[in-house]
Amino acid sequence: MLLTEWLTVSGIRPVLLVLVGVLALVVTNYARTNFRLDPRRRAFITKLIGCLSAVLILIVSNNIIVFFAAWMAISLQLHSLLMFYPERDRAVLAAHKKFILARCSESFLGTGLLLMYLHTGSLQLDTILQSVTATNAAPELIQHIAGLCLVMAALIKCAQLPLHGWLIQVVEAPTPVSALLHAGIINLGGFLLLTTTPIWSNSAPAVWLLCIVSAASCCFAALIMATRISIKVRLAWSTCAQMGLMLLEIGLGYYDLALLHLIAHSVYKAHAFLSVSEVAIIKQPQARSLWRVGIIFIAFQVIVAAACWWWLNDPKWLPSALLAMALTTIWMNLYQPLLRLGVSVLTIATYLVLGALAQQIIEPQQLTSVWLEPFIALLFNAFAFTYWLVHHTPSHSLSQRWFITLNAGLYLDEWLTRFVLWLWPSHPIEYYQRRSKKEGLS
């Protein structure tokens, strides 16, 4: 449903508007209480509302100029929120890296939108998408470049490896900022791809780039998360892994599953960060037989894939692997057989019902490459084996070596930090201290 040439509420936008509205109300109310004794509370709330307003404009924008301007405004408003306490060195460094990567994301997004404007001659996003969908006659080079630009913009926005370090370090920011970032802004890469599907989905290089990078990010981030003890750092690595999984679902054509994932992750992560101050007890994993866990996992995966093949004539390898992981976790942590069966049935039924509801909003798409999804499924099997090796057999020599490497984050962020500071050496701490003194805040 097109309202004007500037705004639209078609597709997934109504659902996201409700989601952002609820999150905005919760986060803003939390921030009012959290900053009740801070003399800068009004300034913080103003910046928070400005960032949320830019998110709402981005969601409903139908003009690519407005879309790009809102995308940039969100990043700039978030930067000011991340730098609310400029005396925190780690927050300054993280914001500095985020600032540079955000400009890279905007460059890719602007290039992709500009190419589609030059091809279609329209500034309206819905017209561009209809033209690409109806004719499917975009020059191959233009379509590949535009698709790759949009995918790169989404990967950077979602903090995928190796460009993830800033997301882990911005835990120094105030808790409402972390909730806003991890529950809302970080999902905008998925929103971008879901709303521009016809542009990038027909480009094989763009699809393969999206799937390989997001799958690797999901697996490695989940492994690294299991080695951390800080609650907020674990949540940050969890966000990196969840964004990788969401982008992978989009790349494989499971748009309905990705939409469901986006909504669920937003609600969960907002609650997780806003309640992070509560006492949390992390149970130590119990030693398990690695072969037993692996056999149960593969058995569940085969059963789910066979069921999909029998009823739908489609094995659906990625959902089968994800359901198998969930069911294996249930069967390894619950000891009563009836409880195992009950929770397993409830898990599968919930997935089917929510998936059916999501398909009413956005339809999935069949993959053009039949080998991509089985390849990703094999990668997830390797991930599951490695995760259980580290998690359930901590005394194993291979597990101990992996633990050290994973705990260091594969040393990826150290290399990125050196490159960023070499590319743009600056002294952001002194700059923000001078700005604070100028505003009379120190």
C-alpha positions as CSV (number, residue, x, y, z in Angstrom):
1,M,0.0,0.0,0.0
2,L,1.7,3.2,-1.3
3,L,0.8,6.3,0.7
4,T,2.9,8.9,-1.3
5,E,6.0,8.9,-3.4
6,W,7.9,9.5,-0.2
7,L,6.4,7.1,2.2
8,T,5.2,3.5,2.1
9,V,3.9,0.9,4.6
10,S,3.9,-2.1,2.4
11,G,5.5,-5.5,3.0
12,I,7.2,-6.1,6.3
13,R,7.1,-2.4,7.3
14,P,3.9,-2.5,9.5
15,V,5.3,-5.3,11.6
16,L,8.6,-3.5,12.1
17,L,6.9,-0.2,12.9
18,V,5.0,-1.9,15.7
19,L,8.2,-3.6,16.9
20,V,10.2,-0.3,16.9
21,G,7.4,1.5,18.6
22,V,7.3,-1.0,21.5
23,L,11.1,-1.0,21.8
24,A,11.2,2.8,21.7
25,L,8.7,3.0,24.5
26,V,10.5,0.5,26.7
27,V,14.0,1.8,26.1
28,T,13.0,5.4,26.6
29,N,11.2,4.7,29.9
30,Y,14.2,2.7,31.1
31,A,16.6,5.6,30.1
32,R,14.4,8.1,32.1
33,T,14.8,6.0,35.2
34,N,18.4,5.1,34.5
35,F,19.5,8.7,34.1
36,R,17.3,10.3,36.8
37,L,20.3,11.6,38.7
38,D,22.4,12.5,35.7
39,P,22.4,16.3,34.9
40,R,22.6,15.4,31.2
41,R,19.5,13.3,31.2
42,R,17.6,15.6,28.9
43,A,20.4,15.6,26.4
44,F,20.6,11.9,26.4
45,I,16.9,11.4,26.0
46,T,16.9,13.9,23.1
47,K,19.6,12.0,21.3
48,L,17.9,8.7,21.9
49,I,14.6,10.0,20.5
50,G,16.4,11.5,17.5
51,C,18.0,8.1,16.7
52,L,14.6,6.3,17.1
53,S,12.9,8.9,14.9
54,A,15.5,8.3,12.2
55,V,14.9,4.5,12.4
56,L,11.1,5.1,11.9
57,I,11.8,7.3,8.9
58,L,14.1,4.7,7.4
59,I,11.5,2.0,7.7
60,V,8.7,4.0,5.9
61,S,10.8,5.8,3.4
62,N,10.1,5.1,-0.3
63,N,12.5,7.7,-1.7
64,I,16.1,6.4,-2.0
65,I,17.5,9.9,-1.1
66,V,15.4,9.9,2.1
67,F,16.3,6.3,2.7
68,F,20.0,7.1,2.5
69,A,19.7,10.2,4.6
70,A,17.9,8.3,7.3
71,W,20.5,5.5,7.2
72,M,23.3,8.1,7.7
73,A,21.4,10.0,10.4
74,I,20.9,6.8,12.4
75,S,24.7,6.2,12.3
76,L,25.5,9.8,13.4
77,Q,23.0,9.8,16.2
78,L,24.3,6.5,17.4
79,H,27.9,7.8,17.4
80,S,26.9,10.7,19.7
81,L,25.2,8.2,22.0
82,L,28.3,5.9,22.1
83,M,30.4,9.0,23.0
84,F,28.1,10.1,25.8
85,Y,30.9,9.3,28.3
86,P,34.0,10.5,26.4
87,E,36.3,9.8,29.3
88,R,36.0,6.0,28.7
89,D,38.9,5.1,26.5
90,R,37.5,1.8,25.2
91,A,34.2,3.5,24.2
92,V,36.1,6.2,22.3
93,L,38.2,3.6,20.4
94,A,35.1,1.5,19.6
95,A,33.2,4.6,18.4
96,H,36.2,5.6,16.3
97,K,36.2,2.2,14.5
98,K,32.4,2.3,14.2
99,F,32.5,5.8,12.6
100,I,35.0,4.6,9.9
101,L,33.1,1.4,9.2
102,A,29.8,3.3,9.1
103,R,31.2,5.6,6.4
104,C,32.2,2.4,4.4
105,S,28.7,1.0,4.8
106,E,27.2,4.3,3.6
107,S,29.5,4.3,0.6
108,F,28.4,0.8,-0.5
109,L,24.8,1.6,0.1
110,G,25.0,4.9,-1.8
111,T,26.8,3.3,-4.7
112,G,24.2,0.5,-5.0
113,L,21.2,2.9,-4.9
114,L,22.9,5.3,-7.4
115,L,23.4,2.4,-9.9
116,M,19.8,1.4,-9.6
117,Y,18.7,5.0,-10.1
118,L,20.8,5.3,-13.2
119,H,19.4,2.1,-14.6
120,T,15.7,2.8,-13.9
121,G,15.6,6.6,-13.8
122,S,13.4,6.6,-10.7
123,L,14.0,7.7,-7.1
124,Q,11.1,5.7,-5.7
125,L,12.2,2.5,-4.2
126,D,9.0,0.6,-5.0
127,T,9.3,1.6,-8.7
128,I,12.9,0.4,-8.8
129,L,12.0,-2.9,-7.3
130,Q,9.0,-3.4,-9.6
131,S,11.1,-2.5,-12.6
132,V,13.8,-5.0,-11.7
133,T,11.2,-7.7,-10.9
134,A,9.1,-7.2,-14.0
135,T,11.8,-6.9,-16.6
136,N,14.7,-8.8,-14.9
137,A,16.7,-7.1,-17.7
138,A,19.2,-5.1,-15.7
139,P,22.7,-5.3,-17.3
140,E,24.6,-8.1,-15.7
141,L,27.5,-6.0,-14.6
142,I,25.2,-3.3,-13.0
143,Q,23.2,-6.0,-11.2
144,H,26.2,-7.7,-9.9
145,I,27.8,-4.5,-8.7
146,A,24.6,-3.1,-7.1
147,G,23.9,-6.5,-5.5
148,L,27.4,-6.7,-4.1
149,C,27.3,-3.1,-2.8
150,L,24.0,-3.8,-0.9
151,V,25.3,-7.0,0.6
152,M,28.5,-5.3,1.7
153,A,26.5,-2.5,3.3
154,A,24.4,-5.1,5.2
155,L,27.4,-7.1,6.3
156,I,29.1,-4.1,7.7
157,K,26.0,-2.8,9.4
158,C,25.4,-6.1,11.1
159,A,29.0,-6.2,12.4
160,Q,30.1,-9.5,10.7
161,L,33.6,-10.9,11.0
162,P,36.2,-9.5,10.7
163,L,34.5,-6.1,11.1
164,H,32.9,-6.9,14.4
165,G,35.3,-5.5,17.1
166,W,33.4,-2.2,17.6
167,L,30.2,-4.2,18.5
168,I,32.0,-6.1,21.3
169,Q,33.7,-2.9,22.7
170,V,30.6,-0.6,22.8
171,V,29.5,-2.4,25.9
172,E,31.2,0.6,27.6
173,A,28.2,2.7,26.4
174,P,25.2,3.2,28.7
175,T,22.8,0.3,29.0
176,P,19.9,1.9,27.1
177,V,22.3,2.5,24.1
178,S,23.3,-1.1,24.1
179,A,19.7,-2.2,24.2
180,L,18.9,0.2,21.3
181,L,21.9,-1.0,19.3
182,H,21.6,-4.7,19.8
183,A,17.8,-4.9,19.6
184,G,17.1,-2.5,16.8
185,I,19.9,-0.7,14.9
186,I,22.0,-3.8,14.3
187,N,19.0,-5.4,12.5
188,L,18.9,-2.7,9.8
189,G,21.2,-4.7,7.6
190,G,18.6,-7.5,7.5
191,F,15.8,-4.9,6.8
192,L,17.9,-3.5,3.9
193,L,18.2,-6.9,2.2
194,L,14.6,-7.9,2.8
195,T,13.4,-4.8,1.2
196,T,15.7,-4.9,-1.8
197,T,15.6,-8.6,-2.5
198,P,15.0,-8.3,-6.3
199,I,18.2,-6.3,-6.7
200,W,20.7,-8.6,-5.1
201,S,19.0,-12.1,-5.1
202,N,19.6,-12.7,-8.8
203,S,23.4,-12.0,-8.5
204,A,25.2,-15.2,-7.7
205,P,28.4,-13.5,-6.5
206,A,26.3,-11.4,-4.1
207,V,24.4,-14.4,-2.7
208,W,27.5,-16.5,-2.2
209,L,29.3,-13.6,-0.5
210,L,26.4,-13.0,1.8
211,C,26.0,-16.7,2.7
212,I,29.7,-17.5,3.2
213,V,30.6,-14.5,5.3
214,S,27.4,-14.7,7.4
215,A,27.7,-18.4,8.0
216,A,31.4,-18.1,9.0
217,S,30.5,-15.2,11.3
218,C,27.6,-17.1,12.9
219,C,29.7,-20.2,13.6
220,F,32.9,-18.4,14.9
221,A,31.0,-15.8,17.0
222,A,29.0,-18.6,18.7
223,L,32.1,-20.5,19.4
224,I,33.9,-17.4,20.8
225,M,30.8,-16.5,22.9
226,A,31.1,-19.8,24.7
227,T,34.6,-18.9,26.0
228,R,33.6,-15.5,27.6
229,I,32.6,-14.9,31.2
230,S,31.5,-11.2,31.0
231,I,27.7,-11.1,30.6
232,K,27.6,-8.1,28.3
233,V,30.5,-9.3,26.2
234,R,28.7,-12.7,25.8
235,L,25.6,-10.9,24.7
236,A,27.6,-8.8,22.2
237,W,29.1,-11.9,20.7
238,S,25.6,-13.5,20.7
239,T,24.4,-10.5,18.6
240,C,27.2,-11.0,16.1
241,A,26.3,-14.7,15.8
242,Q,22.5,-14.0,15.6
243,M,23.0,-11.4,12.9
244,G,25.1,-13.9,10.9
245,L,22.4,-16.5,11.2
246,M,19.7,-14.0,10.1
247,L,21.7,-12.9,7.1
248,L,22.4,-16.5,6.2
249,E,18.6,-17.2,6.3
250,I,18.1,-14.3,3.9
251,G,20.8,-15.4,1.6
252,L,19.4,-18.9,1.4
253,G,15.9,-17.5,0.6
254,Y,14.2,-18.2,3.9
255,Y,12.8,-14.7,4.2
256,D,9.9,-15.8,6.4
257,L,12.4,-17.4,8.8
258,A,14.6,-14.3,8.8
259,L,11.7,-12.0,9.6
260,L,10.7,-14.2,12.5
261,H,14.3,-14.3,13.6
262,L,14.6,-10.5,13.4
263,I,11.5,-9.9,15.6
264,A,12.5,-12.6,18.2
265,H,16.0,-11.4,18.4
266,S,15.0,-7.8,18.9
267,V,12.6,-8.6,21.8
268,Y,15.0,-11.0,23.5
269,K,18.1,-8.8,23.2
270,A,16.3,-5.7,24.5
271,H,15.2,-7.7,27.6
272,A,18.6,-9.2,28.0
273,F,20.5,-5.9,28.1
274,L,17.9,-4.0,30.1
275,S,18.0,-6.7,32.8
276,V,21.8,-7.3,32.6
277,S,22.3,-5.7,36.0
278,E,20.4,-8.5,37.7
279,V,22.4,-11.3,39.3
280,A,23.1,-14.0,36.7
281,I,24.4,-17.5,37.4
282,I,26.1,-19.3,34.6
283,K,26.0,-23.0,35.1
284,Q,29.1,-24.9,34.2
285,P,28.7,-27.3,31.3
286,Q,28.7,-31.0,32.3
287,A,31.0,-33.4,30.6
288,R,29.3,-35.3,27.9
289,S,30.2,-38.1,25.5
290,L,31.0,-36.3,22.3
291,W,30.0,-39.2,20.1
292,R,26.7,-39.5,21.9
293,V,25.9,-35.9,21.3
294,G,26.9,-36.1,17.7
295,I,24.8,-39.2,17.0
296,I,21.7,-37.5,18.5
297,F,22.3,-34.3,16.5
298,I,22.7,-36.1,13.2
299,A,19.7,-38.4,13.9
300,F,17.5,-35.4,14.5
301,Q,18.8,-33.6,11.4
302,V,18.1,-36.6,9.2
303,I,14.6,-37.0,10.7
304,V,13.6,-33.4,10.2
305,A,15.1,-33.3,6.7
306,A,13.2,-36.6,5.8
307,A,10.0,-35.2,7.1
308,C,10.3,-32.0,5.0
309,W,11.1,-34.2,2.0
310,W,8.1,-36.4,2.6
311,W,5.5,-33.6,3.1
312,L,7.0,-30.8,1.0
313,N,9.3,-32.5,-1.4
314,D,12.0,-30.2,-0.1
315,P,14.7,-31.3,2.4
316,K,15.2,-27.7,3.8
317,W,18.7,-28.4,5.1
318,L,19.2,-25.2,7.1
319,P,16.0,-25.4,9.2
320,S,16.7,-29.1,9.7
321,A,20.2,-28.3,11.2
322,L,18.8,-25.5,13.4
323,L,15.9,-27.6,14.7
324,A,18.3,-30.5,15.2
325,M,20.6,-28.3,17.4
326,A,17.6,-27.1,19.5
327,L,16.3,-30.7,19.9
328,T,19.8,-32.0,20.8
329,T,20.2,-29.3,23.4
330,I,16.8,-30.3,24.9
331,W,17.6,-34.0,25.0
332,M,21.1,-33.5,26.5
333,N,19.8,-31.1,29.3
334,L,16.6,-32.8,30.3
335,Y,16.6,-36.2,31.9
336,Q,12.9,-37.1,32.1
337,P,11.8,-38.8,28.8
338,L,8.3,-37.4,28.9
339,L,9.6,-33.9,29.5
340,R,12.0,-34.3,26.6
341,L,9.2,-35.4,24.3
342,G,6.8,-32.6,25.5
343,V,9.4,-29.8,25.1
344,S,10.5,-31.2,21.7
345,V,6.9,-31.3,20.3
346,L,6.2,-27.8,21.7
347,T,9.4,-26.5,20.0
348,I,8.5,-28.0,16.6
349,A,4.9,-26.8,16.9
350,T,5.9,-23.3,17.8
351,Y,8.3,-23.1,14.9
352,L,5.7,-24.4,12.4
353,V,3.0,-21.9,13.7
354,L,5.3,-18.9,13.7
355,G,6.8,-19.8,10.4
356,A,3.3,-20.1,8.8
357,L,2.4,-16.6,10.2
358,A,5.6,-15.1,8.9
359,Q,4.9,-16.6,5.4
360,Q,1.7,-14.6,5.4
361,I,3.8,-11.4,5.5
362,I,6.8,-12.3,3.3
363,E,7.2,-15.3,1.0
364,P,10.4,-17.5,0.9
365,Q,12.3,-17.9,-2.3
366,Q,13.8,-20.9,-4.0
367,L,17.6,-20.9,-4.3
368,T,19.1,-20.7,-7.8
369,S,22.1,-22.8,-6.6
370,V,21.1,-26.3,-5.4
371,W,24.6,-26.9,-3.8
372,L,24.7,-23.8,-1.6
373,E,22.4,-24.9,1.2
374,P,23.9,-28.4,1.6
375,F,27.3,-26.8,1.8
376,I,26.1,-24.5,4.5
377,A,24.5,-27.5,6.3
378,L,27.9,-29.3,6.3
379,L,29.5,-26.1,7.7
380,F,27.0,-26.1,10.5
381,N,27.7,-29.7,11.3
382,A,31.4,-28.8,11.6
383,F,30.4,-25.9,13.9
384,A,28.2,-28.2,16.1
385,F,31.0,-30.7,16.5
386,T,33.5,-28.0,17.4
387,Y,31.1,-26.3,19.8
388,W,30.4,-29.5,21.7
389,L,34.1,-30.4,21.7
390,V,34.9,-27.1,23.5
391,H,31.7,-27.0,25.6
392,H,31.4,-30.6,26.8
393,T,34.9,-32.0,26.7
394,P,37.0,-29.1,28.2
395,S,39.8,-31.5,29.3
396,H,40.5,-32.6,25.8
397,S,43.9,-31.3,24.5
398,L,42.4,-30.1,21.2
399,S,39.6,-28.4,23.1
400,Q,42.0,-26.5,25.3
401,R,44.0,-25.3,22.3
402,W,40.8,-24.1,20.6
403,F,39.6,-22.5,23.8
404,I,42.7,-20.2,23.9
405,T,42.4,-19.2,20.3
406,L,38.7,-18.6,20.5
407,N,39.0,-16.6,23.7
408,A,41.2,-14.2,21.9
409,G,38.6,-13.8,19.2
410,L,40.8,-15.4,16.6
411,Y,42.9,-12.2,16.9
412,L,40.9,-10.6,14.1
413,D,40.0,-7.4,15.9
414,E,43.6,-6.7,16.8
415,W,44.5,-6.6,13.1
416,L,41.5,-4.5,12.3
417,T,42.3,-2.0,15.0
418,R,45.9,-1.6,13.8
419,F,44.7,-1.0,10.3
420,V,42.0,1.5,11.3
421,L,44.4,3.5,13.4
422,W,47.0,3.4,10.6
423,L,44.3,4.4,8.1
424,W,43.0,7.3,10.2
425,P,45.2,8.1,13.2
426,S,43.5,10.5,15.4
427,H,43.1,11.5,19.0
428,P,39.4,11.2,19.7
429,I,39.7,11.2,23.4
430,E,41.3,14.6,23.6
431,Y,38.7,15.9,21.0
432,Y,35.7,14.8,23.0
433,Q,37.2,16.0,26.2
434,R,37.6,19.5,24.7
435,R,34.0,19.3,23.4
436,S,32.8,18.4,26.9
437,K,34.6,21.3,28.4
438,K,33.2,23.6,25.8
439,E,29.7,22.4,26.6
440,G,30.4,23.0,30.3
441,L,29.9,19.3,31.1
442,S,33.2,18.6,32.9
